[in-house]
């Protein structure tokens, strides 16, 4: 079990995010949504979206046209 936890931890830190296949899983994701998710899940906390404040999140193109 410890070996699996180590492998999982390594994958979380280094693996590329793989989004669901839109046809197979019937999940559509815009490029803006994928970018938003990738920026939230960056393994380096200094790169996270919002690290410089909530305005950074509100200004992301995925929220374009959203009335906060």
N, C-alpha and C positions, 0 to 999 in steps of 0.2 A: 504494500500500500504506500509506503514512504516513497518508493521509486516513482509511482504514479503521481504523487503530489509534487515531487521535484520536476517531473516532466511537464505537468500542467503549469507550474509556476514559470518554468522557462518559456513555454508557449505563450503565456499571457504577456510576458515581457518582450518577446521577440517576434512572434508570429504576425503575419499580415492579417488584417480583418477580411474575412470572406463573407460577402453578403449573399442572402438566399437567391437562388435562381428565380427570376420573376415568372417564368413560365411554369416550371416544375412546382414551385411552392405558392404560386398565385399571389406574390407579394411584390408590388411595384414600389420602387424607391427612386426618387429623383436624385440627380447628381448632387444637388444642394443638401438633401437629407443625408446622403452618404458622407459628404464632406463634414457636416455637422457632427455626425456620430463619430467619425474618425478623429475629429479634433477633441471631442470629449473623452475618448478612450486612449489617447496617446499615452504610451507607457511612461513618458517623462512628464511629471506634474508641472514643470516650468513651461511646457508647451500647451497645456490644457486651455481650451476655449473658456474664457471667463476668469482666467488667472489674474487679469488686470481689471476685473470688475464686471458687473452684470451688463453694463452697456455693450461690452464686447460681444456678449451672447445675443442681446437684442438687435445688434447691427449685423448679425450673420445673414447672408443672403437667403437662407431657408425661411427666415421670419419676414422677408420683404413683403410689405403690405399688411402685416399683422398690426393691429391696434392694441398696444400695450396699455 
